[in-house]
């Protein structure tokens, strides 16, 4: 009988040997590439019409090919087309310079280049699309693509506001198409290994987790260069504004630096938080909807004003988010654009703690001293790190098999709920309570609060 645990029939020495052998086996499995289909989500058997044969080439359309992530997707998919048996067959953008670039880079014809994404979606040889526009167009384009029978890879965040996110969610569920959010950290092995350990009870009851994404620069984050060709005659400005309520005359500042302005982006909550929240929720082993979310933000450095002639941002320079889930698990994430120090990524359990490498390439299990006789320390290294090409490949593989991708719709809707509630909390100075069954938001007094959307606030 174990003296430290009278209910255990295993002696301390035998128990430690058993756990040690189990941990060694788990480590070997992890190093061999453990990430694959999540245990929740989009894992139902697909209909025959939704599956593309293993030997059939997947036709890709790229919607939004700006000189950032959109450019990277088109270029990367095209370069790896033979290895992944895919082909970029069309591209769409509202800026003529970017359309010309896409045509040359992906070796397309004039007839393969579109200003209007709707015309790209009409093509029967396009099986799937990458949506890499600015945030207000994520949901409208994603929904249109799903309705047109296309699989979708949508850059994070999955939508600008919460109501749109649920429209995307409902459409994915109804159409059965494969949906992946562009949070490539979820295709790093370390986060999946953490989820596996949590499900197996290796660290005891989950307590909390922390994550960071911090940057710093003279002059402020997202002050991207403004291209000389950025003129009204070269950009369809009205289509670019889309559902935005606060419509302004054409300005290159808003077009290139849109992440600074609330009508188009939640700032750090929309750009950096998703990169940390998707993996941390995945690491819980069973991602939940939040029950309570609060967030605070500050803008006291005024980094934009350090460069003469720059316009100051609407969004915060530094934010902190705290989310509580039904199980009692809590996640806190800090993002900054004015200090780059990042303490690290950790998942805390009652019996042990998991430290995760910044790219998901390493996991360290550290037992609490009270359970050091039951749980051996474990360090896994050499795991598949975060990689956008791996994340794209995961999407392609799931289009062929019908399995759930690593950042599937069930994870995405939970993450977006946290992000949208955090923005409401910060902008409305409140704590948001959420009921996943009714999808209702209430304050601490039980009063229902409508989710913010286009037109709710002056800067929307």
PyMOL commands that set and color helices and strands:
alter all, ss='L'
color gray80, all
select helices_A, chain A and resi 12-31+48-50+69-79+81-84+96-105+110-112+117-121+136-147+162-175+184-187+189-199+232-234+237-241+252-256+258-260+268-271+273-282+303-306+369-371+388-401+409-428
alter helices_A, ss='H'
color red, helices_A
select strands_A, chain A and resi 58-63+86-92+113-114+128-131+151-154+179-181+206-214+290-298+318-325+330-336+345-349+352-356+363-367+378-380+432-435+440-442
alter strands_A, ss='S'
color yellow, strands_A
deselect
rebuild
show_as cartoon
